[in-house]
Amino acid sequence: MGNWEGGQRARLWSVLENRGEISEDGVLRTFDLVESEQLADLRNRLVIG
């Protein structure tokens, strides 16, 4: 997840792992998301693509 700061720049907040769908009622789907340590060295840094 990140925050676009304009142009080609974004700040990385965190990386989430999707552990699968928890529930689905035909309209709303819920997923088990947990914060991952992947790309942790880029957390809160400005990433320029």
Secondary structure, 3 states (H helix, E strand, C coil): CEEEEECCEEEECCEEEEEEEEEECCCCEEEEEEEECCCHHHCCCEEEC
